Structures are given as structure tokens and as C-alpha cells.
Amino acid sequence: MSLPQLDLPVLYSFRRCPYALRARLALYLAGHAVELREILLRDKPDHFRSLSEKATVPVLWLADGNVVDESLEVMRWALTSPPRPAHGFDLELAQLDLPIIAMMDGPFKHHLDRYKYAARYDGADALSHREAATEILHAVATEKAKLWLAGDQPGLIDLAVLPFIRQFRIADPDWFDGSEALTPIATWLTAFLALPAFNACMQKYAVWQSGEAGVLFTRAAD
């Protein structure tokens, strides 16, 4: 399909999806401007489906017609395509190759889904999956010498991992907040949730309608 030339990259996103959130965070902190199109995953637009066979967010449609449809690759693109990085963040790309991300995207996400949405999985025992996910978080916590995995300031590794821990907390906030074993993780997550960048990236937008323009998503001028 021949795609028209665009003024800005288009980002198809879903606010609550952790994959889409880490893509938004990287684009925002790298200083890119995109046309954000908020969609509903239960009602995916035809154009969104046409761009990626996976039909999952995020999908970044570039001005040259190329498509980036993996969240970590959107993060890489954000930091290698003439960025204007924000101060106070460690945006070293090598962090995206650390094994913690594979552990969170693989085993942790497996248990998270079956804990949060146990009814969707035959035979899934929510509490068993919560316990398994908690063990993974304990392993992740041992990698934190300071508040952030990246060190003294939040980095790409933190931005890639914390959206999933946020989802884990949402499944049962009272249990999570009351768990002494998760205190180091909760402190880390609280610091993440207090970041102005997080709150900017979690702003609510109306669902995009075909034929309409999306919204301009970018970081305010420094």
C-alpha cells in the first residue's frame, strides 16, 4: 500500500497499556513530536490494523512510511533519530539490552496476566501467579543499588520496566501497598509515579476517530 507523506510520525497508543506507555515515555523524554492517536483495543481502527499484522500498541508510523511496531524498538528509534534528550534522565541505549527487560517482558508478564485476568485463562490460580511474579520482583530489586536501576537518576531500563510493575500494583493496590516484602519495589514505583514525565505521558485523550487528526504529543520546550 502506498502511504502518503506525513508531517509528523503517528503514534497509535492505548493509555493503560504498559508497552505503549514506555514508548510514549521514550518519545517524550527524547524530545520528539508525534501525532498521537488514542485507540481502544476492543475496537481497533482499520488503518491501525493495516500498518501492523500484530495489531497491538504501540505502532509508530513514520513520515517516510516505515512502521515500528515493537515498544523497545520505538524506544530505540526515539533515542537514535535526532533526539533532544531531557535533563535528569539516563537515556543510554545499552540499557535496553539488559536481561531484566527480557525477564519482565517474558516470565513476569506471563504471571501478571494470569494474576490480573485469571478468569481469562483456564485453570489459572491468581494467587499462585501473584507469588511467582513477586519472586521475580525480589530478583529485580537486588539489581537496585540506589533508588533507580540506572543509578542516581531514572534511565531507559526504569522506563521499560516500571509500567509493568504499575500494572501489578493495580491488580490489588491494598495488598501491594501493605506488603513489607515489596517495600523497596513500592518506593521505586512511587518515585516513578511522581515523575512529571510520567504524568505528562498518562494524560487522557479522546479516542481517535478515523478521518480526524490526532493530538500533538511532545515535551514542552526546555
Accessible surface in RSA format (square Angstrom, percent):
REM  Atomic radii and reference values for relative SASA: ProtOr
REM  Chains: A
REM  Algorithm: Lee & Richards
REM  Probe-radius: 1.40
REM  Slices: 20
REM RES _ NUM      All-atoms   Total-Side   Main-Chain    Non-polar    All polar
REM                ABS   REL    ABS   REL    ABS   REL    ABS   REL    ABS   REL
RES MET A   1   167.09  86.5  83.54  55.3  83.55 198.9  61.52  52.3 105.57 139.9
RES SER A   2   112.05  94.7  79.05 105.5  33.01  76.0  54.13 115.3  57.92  81.1
RES LEU A   3    48.50  27.0  20.72  14.8  27.78  69.8  21.17  14.9  27.33  73.6
RES PRO A   4    86.99  63.4  72.69  66.3  14.30  52.0  84.70  69.9   2.29  14.3
RES GLN A   5   146.82  82.1 116.80  85.4  30.02  71.5  58.40 124.3  88.43  67.1
RES LEU A   6    30.96  17.2  21.98  15.7   8.98  22.6  24.66  17.3   6.30  17.0
RES ASP A   7   149.87 105.0 116.19 115.6  33.68  79.6  35.97  84.7 113.90 113.6
RES LEU A   8    63.46  35.3  59.85  42.8   3.61   9.1  59.85  42.0   3.61   9.7
RES PRO A   9    19.98  14.6  19.98  18.2   0.00   0.0  19.98  16.5   0.00   0.0
RES VAL A  10     0.86   0.6   0.86   0.8   0.00   0.0   0.86   0.7   0.00   0.0
RES LEU A  11     0.01   0.0   0.01   0.0   0.00   0.0   0.01   0.0   0.00   0.0
RES TYR A  12     0.00   0.0   0.00   0.0   0.00   0.0   0.00   0.0   0.00   0.0
RES SER A  13     0.04   0.0   0.04   0.0   0.00   0.0   0.04   0.1   0.00   0.0
RES PHE A  14    27.19  13.6  27.19  16.8   0.00   0.0  27.19  16.5   0.00   0.0
RES ARG A  15    57.64  24.2  56.89  29.0   0.75   1.8  14.64  20.0  43.00  26.1
RES ARG A  16   141.74  59.5 138.37  70.5   3.37   8.0  39.85  54.5 101.89  61.8
RES CYS A  17    17.02  12.9  12.66  14.1   4.35  10.2   6.61  16.7  10.41  11.2
RES PRO A  18    13.80  10.1  12.26  11.2   1.55   5.6  13.80  11.4   0.00   0.0
RES TYR A  19    60.27  28.1  60.27  34.3   0.00   0.0  45.23  34.0  15.04  18.5
RES ALA A  20     0.00   0.0   0.00   0.0   0.00   0.0   0.00   0.0   0.00   0.0
RES LEU A  21     2.24   1.2   2.24   1.6   0.00   0.0   2.24   1.6   0.00   0.0
RES ARG A  22     1.95   0.8   1.95   1.0   0.00   0.0   0.00   0.0   1.95   1.2
RES ALA A  23     0.00   0.0   0.00   0.0   0.00   0.0   0.00   0.0   0.00   0.0
RES ARG A  24     5.31   2.2   5.31   2.7   0.00   0.0   3.50   4.8   1.82   1.1
RES LEU A  25     0.05   0.0   0.05   0.0   0.00   0.0   0.05   0.0   0.00   0.0
RES ALA A  26     0.08   0.1   0.00   0.0   0.08   0.2   0.05   0.1   0.02   0.1
RES LEU A  27     0.23   0.1   0.20   0.1   0.03   0.1   0.23   0.2   0.00   0.0
RES TYR A  28    31.55  14.7  31.52  17.9   0.03   0.1   8.14   6.1  23.42  28.9
RES LEU A  29     2.24   1.2   2.24   1.6   0.00   0.0   2.24   1.6   0.00   0.0
RES ALA A  30     0.14   0.1   0.00   0.0   0.14   0.3   0.00   0.0   0.14   0.4
RES GLY A  31    15.82  19.5   0.00   N/A  15.82  19.5   0.52   1.4  15.30  34.3
RES HIS A  32    22.49  12.3  19.13  13.3   3.36   8.6   7.04   7.3  15.45  18.0
RES ALA A  33    34.43  31.7  25.57  39.5   8.86  20.2  25.57  36.0   8.86  23.5
RES VAL A  34     0.13   0.1   0.13   0.1   0.00   0.0   0.13   0.1   0.00   0.0
RES GLU A  35    35.03  20.1  34.91  26.4   0.12   0.3   8.63  16.7  26.40  21.6
RES LEU A  36     3.29   1.8   1.55   1.1   1.75   4.4   1.55   1.1   1.75   4.7
RES ARG A  37    27.61  11.6  27.38  14.0   0.24   0.6   0.24   0.3  27.38  16.6
RES GLU A  38    16.65   9.6  15.10  11.4   1.56   3.7   4.79   9.3  11.87   9.7
RES ILE A  39     0.91   0.5   0.63   0.5   0.28   0.7   0.91   0.7   0.00   0.0
RES LEU A  40    46.85  26.1  46.20  33.1   0.65   1.6  46.22  32.5   0.63   1.7
RES LEU A  41    69.04  38.4  56.00  40.1  13.03  32.8  56.38  39.6  12.66  34.1
RES ARG A  42   207.19  87.0 163.49  83.3  43.70 104.1  77.36 105.7 129.83  78.7
RES ASP A  43   103.32  72.4  92.35  91.9  10.97  25.9  17.62  41.5  85.70  85.5
RES LYS A  44    47.73  23.3  35.71  21.9  12.03  28.6   5.77   5.2  41.97  44.7
RES PRO A  45    24.24  17.7  12.88  11.7  11.36  41.3  24.24  20.0   0.00   0.0
RES ASP A  46   122.98  86.1 112.61 112.1  10.38  24.5  38.53  90.7  84.46  84.2
RES HIS A  47    49.43  27.0  42.40  29.5   7.02  18.0  43.58  44.9   5.85   6.8
RES PHE A  48     0.00   0.0   0.00   0.0   0.00   0.0   0.00   0.0   0.00   0.0
RES ARG A  49   126.76  53.2 116.00  59.1  10.75  25.6  34.85  47.6  91.90  55.7
RES SER A  50    65.55  55.4  27.36  36.5  38.19  88.0  38.76  82.5  26.79  37.5
RES LEU A  51    20.27  11.3   2.22   1.6  18.05  45.4   4.43   3.1  15.84  42.6
RES SER A  52     5.59   4.7   0.00   0.0   5.59  12.9   5.23  11.1   0.36   0.5
RES GLU A  53   182.86 105.0 145.49 110.1  37.37  89.0  65.61 126.9 117.24  95.7
RES LYS A  54    98.00  47.8  75.55  46.4  22.45  53.5  72.20  65.0  25.81  27.5
RES ALA A  55     9.56   8.8   9.56  14.8   0.00   0.0   9.56  13.5   0.00   0.0
RES THR A  56    61.36  43.6  60.63  61.5   0.73   1.7  55.27  74.2   6.09   9.2
RES VAL A  57     8.33   5.5   1.57   1.4   6.76  16.3   1.76   1.5   6.57  17.8
RES PRO A  58     2.45   1.8   2.45   2.2   0.00   0.0   2.45   2.0   0.00   0.0
RES VAL A  59     0.00   0.0   0.00   0.0   0.00   0.0   0.00   0.0   0.00   0.0
RES LEU A  60     0.00   0.0   0.00   0.0   0.00   0.0   0.00   0.0   0.00   0.0
RES TRP A  61    10.09   4.0  10.09   4.9   0.00   0.0  10.00   5.3   0.09   0.1
RES LEU A  62    19.18  10.7  19.14  13.7   0.05   0.1  19.14  13.4   0.05   0.1
RES ALA A  63    30.11  27.7  27.33  42.2   2.78   6.3  27.33  38.5   2.78   7.4
RES ASP A  64    98.91  69.3  65.27  65.0  33.64  79.6  41.29  97.2  57.62  57.5
RES GLY A  65    19.23  23.7   0.00   N/A  19.23  23.7   9.57  26.3   9.66  21.6
RES ASN A  66    88.92  61.3  85.21  82.3   3.72   9.0  16.49  39.7  72.43  70.0
RES VAL A  67    51.35  33.8  21.02  19.0  30.34  73.1  21.02  18.3  30.34  82.3
RES VAL A  68    24.49  16.1  21.51  19.5   2.98   7.2  24.49  21.3   0.00   0.0
RES ASP A  69    39.03  27.3  34.85  34.7   4.18   9.9   1.46   3.4  37.57  37.5
RES GLU A  70    82.51  47.4  81.54  61.7   0.97   2.3  29.65  57.3  52.86  43.2
RES SER A  71     6.58   5.6   3.86   5.1   2.72   6.3   0.46   1.0   6.11   8.6
RES LEU A  72    37.30  20.8  36.72  26.3   0.59   1.5  36.72  25.8   0.59   1.6
RES GLU A  73    79.51  45.6  77.17  58.4   2.34   5.6  29.35  56.8  50.16  41.0
RES VAL A  74     0.00   0.0   0.00   0.0   0.00   0.0   0.00   0.0   0.00   0.0
RES MET A  75     0.00   0.0   0.00   0.0   0.00   0.0   0.00   0.0   0.00   0.0
RES ARG A  76    63.47  26.6  63.43  32.3   0.04   0.1  28.46  38.9  35.00  21.2
RES TRP A  77    52.97  21.3  49.19  23.8   3.78   8.9  41.88  22.3  11.09  18.0
RES ALA A  78     0.00   0.0   0.00   0.0   0.00   0.0   0.00   0.0   0.00   0.0
RES LEU A  79    21.48  12.0   7.33   5.2  14.15  35.6   7.33   5.1  14.15  38.1
RES THR A  80    85.54  60.8  53.55  54.3  31.98  76.2  48.41  65.0  37.13  56.1
RES SER A  81    21.02  17.8  17.05  22.8   3.97   9.1  11.39  24.3   9.63  13.5
RES PRO A  82   129.93  94.7  99.21  90.4  30.72 111.7 110.63  91.3  19.30 120.0
RES PRO A  83    46.41  33.8  25.30  23.1  21.11  76.7  25.91  21.4  20.50 127.4
RES ARG A  84   102.02  42.8  98.18  50.1   3.83   9.1  71.17  97.3  30.85  18.7
RES PRO A  85    64.47  47.0  55.24  50.4   9.23  33.6  55.24  45.6   9.23  57.4
RES ALA A  86    14.31  13.2   8.77  13.5   5.54  12.6   9.29  13.1   5.03  13.3
RES HIS A  87   161.88  88.5 141.31  98.2  20.57  52.6  99.74 102.8  62.15  72.3
RES GLY A  88    45.46  56.1   0.00   N/A  45.46  56.1  29.60  81.2  15.86  35.5
RES PHE A  89    36.34  18.2  21.43  13.3  14.91  38.8  21.43  13.0  14.91  42.7
RES ASP A  90    43.03  30.1  39.74  39.6   3.28   7.8   8.17  19.2  34.86  34.8
RES LEU A  91    22.54  12.6   7.21   5.2  15.34  38.6   9.25   6.5  13.30  35.8
RES GLU A  92    98.99  56.8  92.39  69.9   6.60  15.7  36.69  71.0  62.30  50.9
RES LEU A  93    47.13  26.2  44.57  31.9   2.56   6.4  44.57  31.3   2.56   6.9
RES ALA A  94    58.16  53.5  50.79  78.4   7.37  16.8  54.40  76.6   3.76  10.0
RES GLN A  95    17.02   9.5  15.67  11.4   1.35   3.2  15.93  33.9   1.09   0.8
RES LEU A  96     6.15   3.4   0.00   0.0   6.15  15.5   0.00   0.0   6.15  16.6
RES ASP A  97   100.34  70.3  70.49  70.2  29.85  70.6  34.74  81.8  65.60  65.4
RES LEU A  98    79.73  44.4  76.41  54.7   3.33   8.4  76.63  53.8   3.10   8.3
RES PRO A  99   102.81  74.9  95.13  86.7   7.69  27.9 100.05  82.6   2.76  17.2
RES ILE A 100    16.95   9.6  16.42  12.2   0.53   1.3  16.83  12.1   0.13   0.3
RES ILE A 101     4.30   2.4   4.21   3.1   0.09   0.2   4.30   3.1   0.00   0.0
RES ALA A 102    70.66  65.0  55.97  86.4  14.69  33.4  63.76  89.8   6.89  18.3
RES MET A 103    56.02  29.0  51.51  34.1   4.51  10.7  28.18  24.0  27.84  36.9
RES MET A 104     0.39   0.2   0.39   0.3   0.00   0.0   0.39   0.3   0.00   0.0
RES ASP A 105    40.54  28.4  26.72  26.6  13.82  32.7  17.23  40.5  23.31  23.2
RES GLY A 106    32.10  39.6   0.00   N/A  32.10  39.6  29.02  79.6   3.09   6.9
RES PRO A 107    68.02  49.6  61.57  56.1   6.45  23.5  67.56  55.8   0.46   2.9
RES PHE A 108     0.00   0.0   0.00   0.0   0.00   0.0   0.00   0.0   0.00   0.0
RES LYS A 109    41.34  20.2  41.34  25.4   0.00   0.0  16.38  14.7  24.96  26.6
RES HIS A 110    78.01  42.6  73.08  50.8   4.93  12.6  48.50  50.0  29.50  34.3
RES HIS A 111    36.98  20.2  36.98  25.7   0.00   0.0  19.68  20.3  17.29  20.1
RES LEU A 112     4.13   2.3   4.13   3.0   0.00   0.0   4.13   2.9   0.00   0.0
RES ASP A 113    23.70  16.6  23.70  23.6   0.00   0.0   2.44   5.7  21.26  21.2
RES ARG A 114    53.84  22.6  53.84  27.4   0.00   0.0   3.97   5.4  49.86  30.2
RES TYR A 115    20.07   9.4  11.88   6.8   8.19  21.3  11.72   8.8   8.35  10.3
RES LYS A 116    54.26  26.5  28.87  17.7  25.39  60.5  21.26  19.1  33.00  35.2
RES TYR A 117    72.62  33.9  66.66  37.9   5.96  15.5  47.06  35.4  25.56  31.5
RES ALA A 118    24.60  22.6  18.92  29.2   5.68  12.9  19.10  26.9   5.50  14.6
RES ALA A 119   111.97 103.0  67.32 103.9  44.66 101.6  80.65 113.6  31.32  83.0
RES ARG A 120   175.43  73.7 138.94  70.8  36.49  86.9  54.30  74.2 121.13  73.4
RES TYR A 121    69.18  32.3  61.82  35.2   7.37  19.2  39.84  29.9  29.34  36.2
RES ASP A 122   155.99 109.3 120.61 120.0  35.37  83.6  43.25 101.8 112.74 112.4
RES GLY A 123    85.89 105.9   0.00   N/A  85.89 105.9  45.01 123.5  40.88  91.5
RES ALA A 124    26.33  24.2   1.84   2.8  24.49  55.7   6.66   9.4  19.67  52.1
RES ASP A 125    76.60  53.7  70.63  70.3   5.97  14.1  31.04  73.0  45.56  45.4
RES ALA A 126    31.03  28.5  26.90  41.5   4.13   9.4  26.90  37.9   4.13  10.9
RES LEU A 127   110.60  61.6 106.31  76.1   4.29  10.8 106.80  75.0   3.81  10.2
RES SER A 128    63.82  53.9  54.79  73.1   9.02  20.8  30.82  65.6  32.99  46.2
RES HIS A 129    31.22  17.1  30.70  21.3   0.53   1.3  17.59  18.1  13.63  15.9
RES ARG A 130    42.61  17.9  42.61  21.7   0.00   0.0   0.24   0.3  42.37  25.7
RES GLU A 131   111.31  63.9 105.55  79.9   5.76  13.7  37.77  73.0  73.54  60.0
RES ALA A 132    26.83  24.7  22.52  34.8   4.31   9.8  24.87  35.0   1.96   5.2
RES ALA A 133     0.00   0.0   0.00   0.0   0.00   0.0   0.00   0.0   0.00   0.0
RES THR A 134    16.01  11.4  16.01  16.2   0.00   0.0  15.65  21.0   0.35   0.5
RES GLU A 135   104.81  60.2  97.12  73.5   7.70  18.3  35.19  68.1  69.62  56.8
RES ILE A 136    22.61  12.9  20.42  15.2   2.19   5.3  22.61  16.3   0.00   0.0
RES LEU A 137     0.00   0.0   0.00   0.0   0.00   0.0   0.00   0.0   0.00   0.0
RES HIS A 138    71.87  39.3  69.48  48.3   2.39   6.1  55.13  56.8  16.74  19.5
RES ALA A 139    46.04  42.3  36.69  56.6   9.35  21.3  43.04  60.6   3.00   7.9
RES VAL A 140     0.01   0.0   0.00   0.0   0.01   0.0   0.01   0.0   0.00   0.0
RES ALA A 141    22.58  20.8  13.97  21.6   8.61  19.6  13.97  19.7   8.61  22.8
RES THR A 142   112.88  80.3  74.77  75.8  38.11  90.8  74.38  99.9  38.50  58.2
RES GLU A 143   103.94  59.7  82.40  62.3  21.53  51.3  11.01  21.3  92.93  75.9
RES LYS A 144    35.92  17.5  15.34   9.4  20.58  49.0   2.41   2.2  33.51  35.7
RES ALA A 145   104.55  96.1  60.89  94.0  43.66  99.3  72.23 101.7  32.31  85.6
RES LYS A 146   111.14  54.2  96.06  58.9  15.08  35.9  71.53  64.4  39.61  42.2
RES LEU A 147    71.16  39.6  61.89  44.3   9.27  23.3  65.68  46.1   5.48  14.8
RES TRP A 148    15.40   6.2  14.37   7.0   1.03   2.4   6.22   3.3   9.18  14.9
RES LEU A 149    29.25  16.3   3.79   2.7  25.46  64.0   3.79   2.7  25.46  68.5
RES ALA A 150    29.89  27.5   0.00   0.0  29.89  68.0   7.35  10.4  22.54  59.7
RES GLY A 151    20.40  25.2   0.00   N/A  20.40  25.2  20.21  55.5   0.19   0.4
RES ASP A 152   116.23  81.4  82.89  82.5  33.34  78.8  36.54  86.0  79.69  79.5
RES GLN A 153    72.03  40.3  71.45  52.2   0.58   1.4  18.00  38.3  54.03  41.0
RES PRO A 154    10.25   7.5  10.25   9.3   0.00   0.0  10.25   8.5   0.00   0.0
RES GLY A 155     0.00   0.0   0.00   N/A   0.00   0.0   0.00   0.0   0.00   0.0
RES LEU A 156     0.00   0.0   0.00   0.0   0.00   0.0   0.00   0.0   0.00   0.0
RES ILE A 157     2.23   1.3   2.23   1.7   0.00   0.0   2.23   1.6   0.00   0.0
RES ASP A 158     0.13   0.1   0.13   0.1   0.00   0.0   0.13   0.3   0.00   0.0
RES LEU A 159     0.15   0.1   0.15   0.1   0.00   0.0   0.15   0.1   0.00   0.0
RES ALA A 160     0.06   0.1   0.00   0.0   0.06   0.1   0.00   0.0   0.06   0.1
RES VAL A 161     0.37   0.2   0.37   0.3   0.00   0.0   0.37   0.3   0.00   0.0
RES LEU A 162     0.00   0.0   0.00   0.0   0.00   0.0   0.00   0.0   0.00   0.0
RES PRO A 163     0.68   0.5   0.06   0.1   0.62   2.3   0.06   0.1   0.62   3.9
RES PHE A 164     0.00   0.0   0.00   0.0   0.00   0.0   0.00   0.0   0.00   0.0
RES ILE A 165     0.00   0.0   0.00   0.0   0.00   0.0   0.00   0.0   0.00   0.0
RES ARG A 166    35.77  15.0  35.77  18.2   0.00   0.0   3.84   5.2  31.93  19.4
RES GLN A 167    14.17   7.9  14.17  10.4   0.00   0.0   1.37   2.9  12.80   9.7
RES PHE A 168     0.92   0.5   0.00   0.0   0.92   2.4   0.00   0.0   0.92   2.6
RES ARG A 169    65.78  27.6  65.78  33.5   0.00   0.0   4.78   6.5  61.00  37.0
RES ILE A 170    69.99  39.8  59.25  44.1  10.74  25.9  59.46  42.8  10.52  28.6
RES ALA A 171    36.05  33.1   2.09   3.2  33.97  77.3   7.00   9.9  29.05  77.0
RES ASP A 172    50.68  35.5  47.85  47.6   2.82   6.7   9.88  23.3  40.80  40.7
RES PRO A 173    53.11  38.7  53.11  48.4   0.00   0.0  53.11  43.8   0.00   0.0
RES ASP A 174   125.27  87.8 112.52 112.0  12.75  30.2  34.92  82.2  90.35  90.1
RES TRP A 175    68.55  27.5  58.37  28.3  10.18  23.9  51.13  27.3  17.42  28.3
RES PHE A 176     1.25   0.6   0.78   0.5   0.47   1.2   0.78   0.5   0.47   1.4
RES ASP A 177    83.78  58.7  52.53  52.3  31.26  73.9  29.82  70.2  53.96  53.8
RES GLY A 178    60.64  74.8   0.00   N/A  60.64  74.8  35.20  96.6  25.44  57.0
RES SER A 179    22.14  18.7  10.57  14.1  11.57  26.7  11.56  24.6  10.57  14.8
RES GLU A 180   156.34  89.8 140.42 106.2  15.92  37.9  55.33 107.0 101.01  82.5
RES ALA A 181    61.16  56.2  36.99  57.1  24.17  55.0  50.09  70.5  11.07  29.3
RES LEU A 182     0.01   0.0   0.00   0.0   0.01   0.0   0.01   0.0   0.00   0.0
RES THR A 183    74.61  53.1  72.53  73.5   2.07   4.9  59.60  80.1  15.01  22.7
RES PRO A 184    68.68  50.1  61.00  55.6   7.69  27.9  68.01  56.2   0.67   4.2
RES ILE A 185     0.81   0.5   0.81   0.6   0.00   0.0   0.81   0.6   0.00   0.0
RES ALA A 186    22.23  20.4  21.24  32.8   0.99   2.2  21.80  30.7   0.43   1.1
RES THR A 187    75.47  53.7  69.06  70.0   6.40  15.3  55.64  74.7  19.83  30.0
RES TRP A 188     0.02   0.0   0.00   0.0   0.02   0.1   0.00   0.0   0.02   0.0
RES LEU A 189     2.48   1.4   2.48   1.8   0.00   0.0   2.48   1.7   0.00   0.0
RES THR A 190    87.68  62.4  86.67  87.9   1.00   2.4  62.47  83.9  25.21  38.1
RES ALA A 191    23.75  21.8  13.28  20.5  10.48  23.8  21.01  29.6   2.74   7.3
RES PHE A 192     0.12   0.1   0.12   0.1   0.00   0.0   0.12   0.1   0.00   0.0
RES LEU A 193    53.38  29.7  45.70  32.7   7.68  19.3  45.99  32.3   7.39  19.9
RES ALA A 194    73.36  67.4  47.28  73.0  26.07  59.3  56.38  79.4  16.98  45.0
RES LEU A 195    25.34  14.1  24.48  17.5   0.86   2.2  25.34  17.8   0.00   0.0
RES PRO A 196   109.45  79.8 100.25  91.4   9.20  33.4 105.92  87.4   3.53  21.9
RES ALA A 197     6.83   6.3   4.15   6.4   2.67   6.1   4.84   6.8   1.98   5.3
RES PHE A 198    14.71   7.4  14.71   9.1   0.00   0.0  14.71   8.9   0.00   0.0
RES ASN A 199    82.44  56.9  71.40  69.0  11.04  26.6  27.95  67.3  54.49  52.7
RES ALA A 200    30.95  28.5  19.65  30.3  11.30  25.7  27.80  39.1   3.15   8.3
RES CYS A 201     2.04   1.5   0.00   0.0   2.04   4.8   0.06   0.2   1.98   2.1
RES MET A 202    13.04   6.8   9.57   6.3   3.47   8.3   9.84   8.4   3.20   4.2
RES GLN A 203    99.89  55.9  89.54  65.4  10.35  24.6  27.89  59.4  72.01  54.6
RES LYS A 204   155.99  76.1 136.89  84.0  19.10  45.5  79.96  72.0  76.03  81.0
RES TYR A 205    55.29  25.8  33.63  19.1  21.66  56.4  30.95  23.3  24.34  30.0
RES ALA A 206    93.42  85.9  64.76  99.9  28.66  65.2  76.68 108.0  16.74  44.3
RES VAL A 207    56.29  37.0  44.68  40.5  11.60  28.0  44.68  38.8  11.60  31.5
RES TRP A 208    22.44   9.0   9.99   4.8  12.46  29.2  16.02   8.5   6.42  10.4
RES GLN A 209    97.00  54.2  96.01  70.2   0.99   2.4  29.86  63.6  67.14  50.9
RES SER A 210    96.97  81.9  68.82  91.8  28.15  64.8  34.74  74.0  62.22  87.2
RES GLY A 211    81.96 101.1   0.00   N/A  81.96 101.1  42.86 117.6  39.11  87.6
RES GLU A 212   101.76  58.4  90.93  68.8  10.83  25.8  36.69  71.0  65.07  53.1
RES ALA A 213    87.85  80.8  58.65  90.5  29.20  66.4  62.86  88.5  24.99  66.2
RES GLY A 214    19.60  24.2   0.00   N/A  19.60  24.2   3.28   9.0  16.32  36.5
RES VAL A 215    56.05  36.9  51.79  46.9   4.26  10.3  56.05  48.7   0.01   0.0
RES LEU A 216   114.81  63.9  86.89  62.2  27.91  70.2  88.54  62.2  26.27  70.7
RES PHE A 217     5.55   2.8   4.69   2.9   0.85   2.2   5.55   3.4   0.00   0.0
RES THR A 218    49.89  35.5  31.28  31.7  18.61  44.3  26.89  36.1  23.01  34.8
RES ARG A 219    19.07   8.0  14.34   7.3   4.73  11.3  13.47  18.4   5.61   3.4
RES ALA A 220    80.55  74.1  64.08  98.9  16.48  37.5  75.13 105.8   5.43  14.4
RES ALA A 221    97.89  90.0  65.98 101.8  31.90  72.6  68.56  96.6  29.32  77.7
RES ASP A 222   119.98  84.0  50.21  50.0  69.77 165.0  62.13 146.2  57.84  57.7
END  Absolute sums over single chains surface
CHAIN  1 A    10727.5       8361.0       2366.5       5899.3       4828.2
END  Absolute sums over all chains
TOTAL         10727.5       8361.0       2366.5       5899.3       4828.2
